[in-house]
Every structure is written in structure tokens, then in C-alpha cells.
Amino acid sequence: MEGTSTSYSSIPVVFSKLPIDTNTQKHFSKNVTIEIPYDKLDLVLEQPVDFESLRANGFDVKKMFQDQGWLGYFDILNGPVYTQLVKEFWK
């Protein structure tokens, strides 16, 4: 096979004929912010996993997670939200 040479391109044949989009950067917004007064900023606090709501809707899965030792994790997820800290972050 000395006389045979194979040329491979790093670009797959499927993509070799696609045009390059040189206008993409024009579509990105830069430095766009929303000014919301601190006292008008309201946080929506929800429980990511609400076992009682799930049970009421026919999905009693709390025991399954309890048996696997996951309730501590859900306690963290459903734990406190530091609203002042979150508001300061978005200020």
C-alpha cells in the first residue's frame, strides 16, 4: 500500500459545504439590563419538590425517596431562601 495515499479532512463531508455565518455576533445583545427598584423586586418562593402536592395528585413517592436515603437532599432543596442576599445579587 505504499503507492496509495488517502487524504482526510478534519471537516466532515456533511459540513464542508455549509456556509459560515459571519453575522452571528450582530444578533447578540450586549450590556442590556433591566432597572428594577429594590423595593419592587419580588421573589417567587416555591418548593422544588413538594411531596404533599405530589401525593394529593396520586404520586405518593416520598416513601421511595425515604427508603433510598434521599430525604436529606430534598431538605436542602426545599431549605431556606435568603431573599435579602438574592435581592442584593440582582441589585
Gaussian input, Z-matrix of N, CA and C with variables (Angstrom, degrees):
# hf/3-21g

backbone

0 1
 N
 C     1     B1
 C     2     B2     1     A1
 N     3     B3     2     A2     1     D1
 C     4     B4     3     A3     2     D2
 C     5     B5     4     A4     3     D3
 N     6     B6     5     A5     4     D4
 C     7     B7     6     A6     5     D5
 C     8     B8     7     A7     6     D6
 N     9     B9     8     A8     7     D7
 C    10    B10     9     A9     8     D8
 C    11    B11    10    A10     9     D9
 N    12    B12    11    A11    10    D10
 C    13    B13    12    A12    11    D11
 C    14    B14    13    A13    12    D12
 N    15    B15    14    A14    13    D13
 C    16    B16    15    A15    14    D14
 C    17    B17    16    A16    15    D15
 N    18    B18    17    A17    16    D16
 C    19    B19    18    A18    17    D17
 C    20    B20    19    A19    18    D18
 N    21    B21    20    A20    19    D19
 C    22    B22    21    A21    20    D20
 C    23    B23    22    A22    21    D21
 N    24    B24    23    A23    22    D22
 C    25    B25    24    A24    23    D23
 C    26    B26    25    A25    24    D24
 N    27    B27    26    A26    25    D25
 C    28    B28    27    A27    26    D26
 C    29    B29    28    A28    27    D27
 N    30    B30    29    A29    28    D28
 C    31    B31    30    A30    29    D29
 C    32    B32    31    A31    30    D30
 N    33    B33    32    A32    31    D31
 C    34    B34    33    A33    32    D32
 C    35    B35    34    A34    33    D33
 N    36    B36    35    A35    34    D34
 C    37    B37    36    A36    35    D35
 C    38    B38    37    A37    36    D36
 N    39    B39    38    A38    37    D37
 C    40    B40    39    A39    38    D38
 C    41    B41    40    A40    39    D39
 N    42    B42    41    A41    40    D40
 C    43    B43    42    A42    41    D41
 C    44    B44    43    A43    42    D42
 N    45    B45    44    A44    43    D43
 C    46    B46    45    A45    44    D44
 C    47    B47    46    A46    45    D45
 N    48    B48    47    A47    46    D46
 C    49    B49    48    A48    47    D47
 C    50    B50    49    A49    48    D48
 N    51    B51    50    A50    49    D49
 C    52    B52    51    A51    50    D50
 C    53    B53    52    A52    51    D51
 N    54    B54    53    A53    52    D52
 C    55    B55    54    A54    53    D53
 C    56    B56    55    A55    54    D54
 N    57    B57    56    A56    55    D55
 C    58    B58    57    A57    56    D56
 C    59    B59    58    A58    57    D57
 N    60    B60    59    A59    58    D58
 C    61    B61    60    A60    59    D59
 C    62    B62    61    A61    60    D60
 N    63    B63    62    A62    61    D61
 C    64    B64    63    A63    62    D62
 C    65    B65    64    A64    63    D63
 N    66    B66    65    A65    64    D64
 C    67    B67    66    A66    65    D65
 C    68    B68    67    A67    66    D66
 N    69    B69    68    A68    67    D67
 C    70    B70    69    A69    68    D68
 C    71    B71    70    A70    69    D69
 N    72    B72    71    A71    70    D70
 C    73    B73    72    A72    71    D71
 C    74    B74    73    A73    72    D72
 N    75    B75    74    A74    73    D73
 C    76    B76    75    A75    74    D74
 C    77    B77    76    A76    75    D75
 N    78    B78    77    A77    76    D76
 C    79    B79    78    A78    77    D77
 C    80    B80    79    A79    78    D78
 N    81    B81    80    A80    79    D79
 C    82    B82    81    A81    80    D80
 C    83    B83    82    A82    81    D81
 N    84    B84    83    A83    82    D82
 C    85    B85    84    A84    83    D83
 C    86    B86    85    A85    84    D84
 N    87    B87    86    A86    85    D85
 C    88    B88    87    A87    86    D86
 C    89    B89    88    A88    87    D87
 N    90    B90    89    A89    88    D88
 C    91    B91    90    A90    89    D89
 C    92    B92    91    A91    90    D90
 N    93    B93    92    A92    91    D91
 C    94    B94    93    A93    92    D92
 C    95    B95    94    A94    93    D93
 N    96    B96    95    A95    94    D94
 C    97    B97    96    A96    95    D95
 C    98    B98    97    A97    96    D96
 N    99    B99    98    A98    97    D97
 C   100   B100    99    A99    98    D98
 C   101   B101   100   A100    99    D99
 N   102   B102   101   A101   100   D100
 C   103   B103   102   A102   101   D101
 C   104   B104   103   A103   102   D102
 N   105   B105   104   A104   103   D103
 C   106   B106   105   A105   104   D104
 C   107   B107   106   A106   105   D105
 N   108   B108   107   A107   106   D106
 C   109   B109   108   A108   107   D107
 C   110   B110   109   A109   108   D108
 N   111   B111   110   A110   109   D109
 C   112   B112   111   A111   110   D110
 C   113   B113   112   A112   111   D111
 N   114   B114   113   A113   112   D112
 C   115   B115   114   A114   113   D113
 C   116   B116   115   A115   114   D114
 N   117   B117   116   A116   115   D115
 C   118   B118   117   A117   116   D116
 C   119   B119   118   A118   117   D117
 N   120   B120   119   A119   118   D118
 C   121   B121   120   A120   119   D119
 C   122   B122   121   A121   120   D120
 N   123   B123   122   A122   121   D121
 C   124   B124   123   A123   122   D122
 C   125   B125   124   A124   123   D123
 N   126   B126   125   A125   124   D124
 C   127   B127   126   A126   125   D125
 C   128   B128   127   A127   126   D126
 N   129   B129   128   A128   127   D127
 C   130   B130   129   A129   128   D128
 C   131   B131   130   A130   129   D129
 N   132   B132   131   A131   130   D130
 C   133   B133   132   A132   131   D131
 C   134   B134   133   A133   132   D132
 N   135   B135   134   A134   133   D133
 C   136   B136   135   A135   134   D134
 C   137   B137   136   A136   135   D135
 N   138   B138   137   A137   136   D136
 C   139   B139   138   A138   137   D137
 C   140   B140   139   A139   138   D138
 N   141   B141   140   A140   139   D139
 C   142   B142   141   A141   140   D140
 C   143   B143   142   A142   141   D141
 N   144   B144   143   A143   142   D142
 C   145   B145   144   A144   143   D143
 C   146   B146   145   A145   144   D144
 N   147   B147   146   A146   145   D145
 C   148   B148   147   A147   146   D146
 C   149   B149   148   A148   147   D147
 N   150   B150   149   A149   148   D148
 C   151   B151   150   A150   149   D149
 C   152   B152   151   A151   150   D150
 N   153   B153   152   A152   151   D151
 C   154   B154   153   A153   152   D152
 C   155   B155   154   A154   153   D153
 N   156   B156   155   A155   154   D154
 C   157   B157   156   A156   155   D155
 C   158   B158   157   A157   156   D156
 N   159   B159   158   A158   157   D157
 C   160   B160   159   A159   158   D158
 C   161   B161   160   A160   159   D159
 N   162   B162   161   A161   160   D160
 C   163   B163   162   A162   161   D161
 C   164   B164   163   A163   162   D162
 N   165   B165   164   A164   163   D163
 C   166   B166   165   A165   164   D164
 C   167   B167   166   A166   165   D165
 N   168   B168   167   A167   166   D166
 C   169   B169   168   A168   167   D167
 C   170   B170   169   A169   168   D168
 N   171   B171   170   A170   169   D169
 C   172   B172   171   A171   170   D170
 C   173   B173   172   A172   171   D171
 N   174   B174   173   A173   172   D172
 C   175   B175   174   A174   173   D173
 C   176   B176   175   A175   174   D174
 N   177   B177   176   A176   175   D175
 C   178   B178   177   A177   176   D176
 C   179   B179   178   A178   177   D177
 N   180   B180   179   A179   178   D178
 C   181   B181   180   A180   179   D179
 C   182   B182   181   A181   180   D180
 N   183   B183   182   A182   181   D181
 C   184   B184   183   A183   182   D182
 C   185   B185   184   A184   183   D183
 N   186   B186   185   A185   184   D184
 C   187   B187   186   A186   185   D185
 C   188   B188   187   A187   186   D186
 N   189   B189   188   A188   187   D187
 C   190   B190   189   A189   188   D188
 C   191   B191   190   A190   189   D189
 N   192   B192   191   A191   190   D190
 C   193   B193   192   A192   191   D191
 C   194   B194   193   A193   192   D192
 N   195   B195   194   A194   193   D193
 C   196   B196   195   A195   194   D194
 C   197   B197   196   A196   195   D195
 N   198   B198   197   A197   196   D196
 C   199   B199   198   A198   197   D197
 C   200   B200   199   A199   198   D198
 N   201   B201   200   A200   199   D199
 C   202   B202   201   A201   200   D200
 C   203   B203   202   A202   201   D201
 N   204   B204   203   A203   202   D202
 C   205   B205   204   A204   203   D203
 C   206   B206   205   A205   204   D204
 N   207   B207   206   A206   205   D205
 C   208   B208   207   A207   206   D206
 C   209   B209   208   A208   207   D207
 N   210   B210   209   A209   208   D208
 C   211   B211   210   A210   209   D209
 C   212   B212   211   A211   210   D210
 N   213   B213   212   A212   211   D211
 C   214   B214   213   A213   212   D212
 C   215   B215   214   A214   213   D213
 N   216   B216   215   A215   214   D214
 C   217   B217   216   A216   215   D215
 C   218   B218   217   A217   216   D216
 N   219   B219   218   A218   217   D217
 C   220   B220   219   A219   218   D218
 C   221   B221   220   A220   219   D219
 N   222   B222   221   A221   220   D220
 C   223   B223   222   A222   221   D221
 C   224   B224   223   A223   222   D222
 N   225   B225   224   A224   223   D223
 C   226   B226   225   A225   224   D224
 C   227   B227   226   A226   225   D225
 N   228   B228   227   A227   226   D226
 C   229   B229   228   A228   227   D227
 C   230   B230   229   A229   228   D228
 N   231   B231   230   A230   229   D229
 C   232   B232   231   A231   230   D230
 C   233   B233   232   A232   231   D231
 N   234   B234   233   A233   232   D232
 C   235   B235   234   A234   233   D233
 C   236   B236   235   A235   234   D234
 N   237   B237   236   A236   235   D235
 C   238   B238   237   A237   236   D236
 C   239   B239   238   A238   237   D237
 N   240   B240   239   A239   238   D238
 C   241   B241   240   A240   239   D239
 C   242   B242   241   A241   240   D240
 N   243   B243   242   A242   241   D241
 C   244   B244   243   A243   242   D242
 C   245   B245   244   A244   243   D243
 N   246   B246   245   A245   244   D244
 C   247   B247   246   A246   245   D245
 C   248   B248   247   A247   246   D246
 N   249   B249   248   A248   247   D247
 C   250   B250   249   A249   248   D248
 C   251   B251   250   A250   249   D249
 N   252   B252   251   A251   250   D250
 C   253   B253   252   A252   251   D251
 C   254   B254   253   A253   252   D252
 N   255   B255   254   A254   253   D253
 C   256   B256   255   A255   254   D254
 C   257   B257   256   A256   255   D255
 N   258   B258   257   A257   256   D256
 C   259   B259   258   A258   257   D257
 C   260   B260   259   A259   258   D258
 N   261   B261   260   A260   259   D259
 C   262   B262   261   A261   260   D260
 C   263   B263   262   A262   261   D261
 N   264   B264   263   A263   262   D262
 C   265   B265   264   A264   263   D263
 C   266   B266   265   A265   264   D264
 N   267   B267   266   A266   265   D265
 C   268   B268   267   A267   266   D266
 C   269   B269   268   A268   267   D267
 N   270   B270   269   A269   268   D268
 C   271   B271   270   A270   269   D269
 C   272   B272   271   A271   270   D270

   B1=1.4368
   B2=1.5203
   B3=1.3305
   B4=1.4555
   B5=1.5123
   B6=1.3059
   B7=1.4473
   B8=1.5197
   B9=1.3215
   B10=1.4485
   B11=1.5295
   B12=1.2962
   B13=1.4630
   B14=1.5201
   B15=1.2763
   B16=1.4507
   B17=1.5143
   B18=1.3301
   B19=1.4613
   B20=1.5239
   B21=1.3141
   B22=1.4578
   B23=1.5174
   B24=1.3053
   B25=1.4563
   B26=1.5182
   B27=1.3103
   B28=1.4576
   B29=1.5301
   B30=1.3302
   B31=1.4490
   B32=1.5239
   B33=1.3185
   B34=1.4663
   B35=1.5298
   B36=1.3227
   B37=1.4578
   B38=1.5303
   B39=1.3258
   B40=1.4618
   B41=1.5231
   B42=1.3336
   B43=1.4592
   B44=1.5260
   B45=1.3062
   B46=1.4648
   B47=1.5213
   B48=1.3121
   B49=1.4630
   B50=1.5301
   B51=1.3358
   B52=1.4623
   B53=1.5219
   B54=1.3358
   B55=1.4649
   B56=1.5286
   B57=1.3012
   B58=1.4581
   B59=1.5244
   B60=1.3256
   B61=1.4614
   B62=1.5171
   B63=1.3102
   B64=1.4661
   B65=1.5262
   B66=1.3363
   B67=1.4612
   B68=1.5192
   B69=1.3147
   B70=1.4632
   B71=1.5223
   B72=1.2960
   B73=1.4624
   B74=1.5246
   B75=1.3115
   B76=1.4596
   B77=1.5269
   B78=1.3266
   B79=1.4581
   B80=1.5253
   B81=1.3136
   B82=1.4561
   B83=1.5207
   B84=1.3277
   B85=1.4561
   B86=1.5219
   B87=1.2984
   B88=1.4551
   B89=1.5175
   B90=1.3158
   B91=1.4586
   B92=1.5324
   B93=1.3053
   B94=1.4548
   B95=1.5208
   B96=1.3120
   B97=1.4546
   B98=1.5204
   B99=1.3087
   B100=1.4594
   B101=1.5166
   B102=1.2876
   B103=1.4522
   B104=1.5263
   B105=1.3224
   B106=1.4602
   B107=1.5205
   B108=1.3238
   B109=1.4691
   B110=1.5364
   B111=1.3118
   B112=1.4590
   B113=1.5208
   B114=1.3305
   B115=1.4729
   B116=1.5307
   B117=1.3187
   B118=1.4627
   B119=1.5370
   B120=1.3172
   B121=1.4609
   B122=1.5210
   B123=1.3112
   B124=1.4643
   B125=1.5198
   B126=1.3114
   B127=1.4609
   B128=1.5153
   B129=1.3024
   B130=1.4545
   B131=1.5209
   B132=1.3233
   B133=1.4551
   B134=1.5221
   B135=1.3066
   B136=1.4578
   B137=1.5178
   B138=1.3030
   B139=1.4460
   B140=1.5274
   B141=1.3284
   B142=1.4634
   B143=1.5273
   B144=1.3233
   B145=1.4603
   B146=1.5224
   B147=1.3080
   B148=1.4566
   B149=1.5306
   B150=1.3312
   B151=1.4598
   B152=1.5263
   B153=1.3184
   B154=1.4616
   B155=1.5251
   B156=1.3070
   B157=1.4602
   B158=1.5301
   B159=1.3131
   B160=1.4685
   B161=1.5252
   B162=1.3353
   B163=1.4686
   B164=1.5221
   B165=1.3339
   B166=1.4616
   B167=1.5320
   B168=1.3234
   B169=1.4597
   B170=1.5265
   B171=1.3374
   B172=1.4596
   B173=1.5137
   B174=1.3184
   B175=1.4628
   B176=1.5242
   B177=1.2922
   B178=1.4593
   B179=1.5279
   B180=1.3392
   B181=1.4595
   B182=1.5229
   B183=1.3203
   B184=1.4638
   B185=1.5298
   B186=1.3266
   B187=1.4736
   B188=1.5290
   B189=1.3225
   B190=1.4625
   B191=1.5348
   B192=1.3334
   B193=1.4604
   B194=1.5235
   B195=1.3048
   B196=1.4543
   B197=1.5335
   B198=1.3275
   B199=1.4588
   B200=1.5288
   B201=1.3049
   B202=1.4646
   B203=1.5281
   B204=1.3292
   B205=1.4593
   B206=1.5146
   B207=1.3228
   B208=1.4549
   B209=1.5277
   B210=1.3124
   B211=1.4685
   B212=1.5324
   B213=1.3199
   B214=1.4616
   B215=1.5265
   B216=1.3214
   B217=1.4686
   B218=1.5252
   B219=1.3350
   B220=1.4627
   B221=1.5240
   B222=1.3206
   B223=1.4608
   B224=1.5304
   B225=1.3267
   B226=1.4707
   B227=1.5264
   B228=1.3405
   B229=1.4712
   B230=1.5209
   B231=1.3057
   B232=1.4583
   B233=1.5223
   B234=1.3142
   B235=1.4616
   B236=1.5186
   B237=1.3151
   B238=1.4651
   B239=1.5254
   B240=1.3196
   B241=1.4574
   B242=1.5192
   B243=1.2884
   B244=1.4597
   B245=1.5268
   B246=1.3193
   B247=1.4608
   B248=1.5252
   B249=1.3129
   B250=1.4686
   B251=1.5273
   B252=1.3194
   B253=1.4650
   B254=1.5286
   B255=1.3259
   B256=1.4618
   B257=1.5233
   B258=1.3182
   B259=1.4618
   B260=1.5287
   B261=1.3246
   B262=1.4594
   B263=1.5303
   B264=1.3187
   B265=1.4650
   B266=1.5249
   B267=1.3336
   B268=1.4544
   B269=1.5218
   B270=1.3060
   B271=1.4686
   B272=1.5102
   A1=111.37
   A2=116.97
   A3=119.44
   A4=112.73
   A5=117.52
   A6=120.68
   A7=113.69
   A8=117.89
   A9=120.91
   A10=109.79
   A11=115.98
   A12=119.09
   A13=108.25
   A14=115.13
   A15=121.38
   A16=108.68
   A17=116.11
   A18=120.63
   A19=108.82
   A20=116.32
   A21=121.44
   A22=109.01
   A23=116.26
   A24=121.42
   A25=108.14
   A26=116.96
   A27=119.88
   A28=111.16
   A29=117.54
   A30=121.66
   A31=108.70
   A32=118.16
   A33=119.77
   A34=110.46
   A35=116.46
   A36=122.29
   A37=111.03
   A38=116.96
   A39=121.10
   A40=111.28
   A41=117.73
   A42=121.75
   A43=113.94
   A44=118.08
   A45=120.24
   A46=113.15
   A47=118.13
   A48=120.54
   A49=113.10
   A50=118.16
   A51=120.57
   A52=110.02
   A53=116.65
   A54=118.28
   A55=111.03
   A56=116.05
   A57=121.61
   A58=108.29
   A59=116.36
   A60=121.38
   A61=108.80
   A62=116.52
   A63=120.44
   A64=112.23
   A65=117.48
   A66=121.24
   A67=112.97
   A68=118.73
   A69=122.20
   A70=112.01
   A71=118.45
   A72=121.20
   A73=112.27
   A74=118.48
   A75=121.42
   A76=111.77
   A77=117.34
   A78=121.55
   A79=113.61
   A80=118.44
   A81=121.51
   A82=110.01
   A83=116.12
   A84=120.78
   A85=108.38
   A86=115.79
   A87=120.03
   A88=109.31
   A89=115.35
   A90=122.23
   A91=112.92
   A92=116.51
   A93=120.63
   A94=107.57
   A95=116.50
   A96=121.13
   A97=109.60
   A98=115.26
   A99=121.04
   A100=107.21
   A101=115.79
   A102=120.62
   A103=109.18
   A104=117.11
   A105=122.25
   A106=107.18
   A107=117.17
   A108=118.86
   A109=110.35
   A110=115.55
   A111=121.88
   A112=112.13
   A113=116.87
   A114=120.05
   A115=112.47
   A116=118.17
   A117=121.99
   A118=112.08
   A119=116.64
   A120=120.77
   A121=109.74
   A122=116.42
   A123=121.96
   A124=109.34
   A125=115.87
   A126=120.90
   A127=109.54
   A128=115.75
   A129=121.37
   A130=106.50
   A131=116.21
   A132=120.69
   A133=109.05
   A134=115.72
   A135=121.09
   A136=108.87
   A137=116.01
   A138=120.60
   A139=107.47
   A140=118.00
   A141=119.59
   A142=112.37
   A143=117.37
   A144=121.25
   A145=107.62
   A146=116.41
   A147=121.98
   A148=108.22
   A149=115.85
   A150=120.92
   A151=112.26
   A152=117.25
   A153=119.72
   A154=111.25
   A155=116.87
   A156=120.77
   A157=110.56
   A158=116.00
   A159=119.58
   A160=110.95
   A161=116.18
   A162=120.62
   A163=110.90
   A164=116.39
   A165=120.50
   A166=112.12
   A167=116.15
   A168=120.91
   A169=112.98
   A170=115.61
   A171=119.58
   A172=116.11
   A173=117.83
   A174=121.40
   A175=108.96
   A176=116.63
   A177=121.33
   A178=108.76
   A179=116.48
   A180=121.79
   A181=113.02
   A182=118.21
   A183=120.87
   A184=111.45
   A185=117.94
   A186=121.53
   A187=110.57
   A188=116.45
   A189=120.06
   A190=110.67
   A191=116.37
   A192=119.83
   A193=111.21
   A194=117.42
   A195=121.73
   A196=109.66
   A197=117.51
   A198=121.84
   A199=112.31
   A200=116.98
   A201=121.25
   A202=112.30
   A203=116.83
   A204=120.58
   A205=114.74
   A206=117.35
   A207=121.42
   A208=114.60
   A209=119.24
   A210=119.49
   A211=112.39
   A212=117.34
   A213=120.19
   A214=111.78
   A215=115.95
   A216=120.93
   A217=110.61
   A218=116.32
   A219=119.66
   A220=111.45
   A221=117.46
   A222=119.98
   A223=110.42
   A224=115.75
   A225=119.94
   A226=109.85
   A227=116.76
   A228=120.32
   A229=111.61
   A230=115.85
   A231=120.74
   A232=111.99
   A233=116.52
   A234=121.39
   A235=113.06
   A236=115.89
   A237=120.35
   A238=112.34
   A239=114.79
   A240=122.33
   A241=106.02
   A242=116.32
   A243=121.50
   A244=108.74
   A245=115.70
   A246=121.69
   A247=113.04
   A248=117.23
   A249=119.54
   A250=110.39
   A251=116.66
   A252=120.71
   A253=110.76
   A254=116.75
   A255=120.71
   A256=110.30
   A257=116.85
   A258=120.27
   A259=111.24
   A260=116.78
   A261=120.07
   A262=110.96
   A263=116.10
   A264=120.51
   A265=110.46
   A266=117.51
   A267=121.47
   A268=112.89
   A269=117.02
   A270=121.95
   A271=111.16
   D1=21.38
   D2=-179.65
   D3=-65.96
   D4=-37.85
   D5=-175.84
   D6=-80.19
   D7=-9.23
   D8=-178.03
   D9=-96.93
   D10=130.16
   D11=175.06
   D12=-126.63
   D13=139.04
   D14=-179.88
   D15=-114.38
   D16=133.77
   D17=179.59
   D18=-106.34
   D19=124.82
   D20=177.91
   D21=-114.99
   D22=137.50
   D23=176.51
   D24=-101.90
   D25=149.74
   D26=177.74
   D27=-76.72
   D28=-12.81
   D29=178.40
   D30=-98.21
   D31=122.60
   D32=178.23
   D33=-59.48
   D34=147.16
   D35=-177.60
   D36=-54.92
   D37=-36.89
   D38=-178.27
   D39=-59.39
   D40=-36.50
   D41=-175.62
   D42=-96.91
   D43=-7.16
   D44=-173.45
   D45=-66.47
   D46=-25.04
   D47=-177.15
   D48=-100.99
   D49=0.30
   D50=178.85
   D51=-74.40
   D52=135.77
   D53=178.03
   D54=-71.34
   D55=150.97
   D56=177.69
   D57=-87.21
   D58=129.21
   D59=-179.86
   D60=-83.30
   D61=105.41
   D62=-179.71
   D63=-90.96
   D64=-4.07
   D65=-178.38
   D66=-98.37
   D67=2.36
   D68=-174.35
   D69=-56.01
   D70=-44.72
   D71=-176.97
   D72=-60.79
   D73=-24.83
   D74=-179.72
   D75=-69.41
   D76=-20.39
   D77=-176.42
   D78=-89.02
   D79=-7.93
   D80=-179.07
   D81=-89.29
   D82=131.33
   D83=175.52
   D84=-80.62
   D85=143.68
   D86=179.49
   D87=-127.86
   D88=137.47
   D89=175.67
   D90=56.44
   D91=39.02
   D92=177.29
   D93=-99.07
   D94=121.27
   D95=179.99
   D96=-131.64
   D97=161.21
   D98=176.51
   D99=-112.83
   D100=126.71
   D101=178.85
   D102=-89.75
   D103=107.83
   D104=176.25
   D105=-117.03
   D106=124.20
   D107=177.74
   D108=-59.08
   D109=143.32
   D110=-176.74
   D111=-53.79
   D112=-41.87
   D113=-177.66
   D114=-74.03
   D115=-14.45
   D116=178.80
   D117=-94.60
   D118=-9.32
   D119=-178.44
   D120=-78.09
   D121=110.74
   D122=179.34
   D123=-108.86
   D124=135.37
   D125=177.86
   D126=-98.44
   D127=141.28
   D128=175.17
   D129=-98.32
   D130=112.07
   D131=-177.91
   D132=-99.80
   D133=122.21
   D134=179.26
   D135=-132.25
   D136=161.27
   D137=172.48
   D138=-92.76
   D139=121.38
   D140=179.45
   D141=-57.75
   D142=-38.04
   D143=177.76
   D144=-128.41
   D145=112.52
   D146=-178.82
   D147=-110.34
   D148=95.66
   D149=-176.00
   D150=-62.63
   D151=-34.35
   D152=179.90
   D153=-66.84
   D154=-41.79
   D155=177.99
   D156=-65.69
   D157=-41.38
   D158=177.14
   D159=-60.84
   D160=-44.69
   D161=179.73
   D162=-62.27
   D163=-42.88
   D164=-179.59
   D165=-63.62
   D166=-23.33
   D167=179.66
   D168=-101.12
   D169=17.01
   D170=173.64
   D171=89.98
   D172=11.39
   D173=179.68
   D174=-120.30
   D175=82.86
   D176=-178.85
   D177=-87.58
   D178=83.77
   D179=-173.43
   D180=-105.42
   D181=-1.70
   D182=-175.89
   D183=-59.32
   D184=-42.84
   D185=-179.17
   D186=-61.81
   D187=-39.05
   D188=179.61
   D189=-60.12
   D190=-45.70
   D191=179.15
   D192=-71.11
   D193=-33.28
   D194=177.84
   D195=-64.27
   D196=-44.30
   D197=179.23
   D198=-62.85
   D199=-28.43
   D200=-179.98
   D201=-90.74
   D202=-3.04
   D203=178.21
   D204=78.93
   D205=25.22
   D206=-176.78
   D207=-95.40
   D208=-4.30
   D209=-175.29
   D210=-63.17
   D211=-31.48
   D212=176.49
   D213=-61.48
   D214=-38.55
   D215=177.41
   D216=-63.57
   D217=-43.80
   D218=179.54
   D219=-68.45
   D220=-28.74
   D221=174.50
   D222=-63.36
   D223=-38.00
   D224=177.62
   D225=-67.16
   D226=-46.75
   D227=179.84
   D228=-60.72
   D229=-40.92
   D230=-177.58
   D231=-90.54
   D232=11.05
   D233=-176.79
   D234=-72.88
   D235=-167.14
   D236=-174.12
   D237=-67.71
   D238=149.32
   D239=172.89
   D240=-113.86
   D241=125.02
   D242=-177.71
   D243=-87.54
   D244=87.06
   D245=-172.05
   D246=-59.79
   D247=-40.66
   D248=179.82
   D249=-62.68
   D250=-42.07
   D251=179.56
   D252=-64.26
   D253=-43.18
   D254=179.04
   D255=-63.51
   D256=-42.89
   D257=178.77
   D258=-63.71
   D259=-40.37
   D260=178.47
   D261=-64.01
   D262=-36.80
   D263=179.12
   D264=-62.95
   D265=-40.92
   D266=-176.81
   D267=-88.44
   D268=-1.52
   D269=-177.48
   D270=-66.30

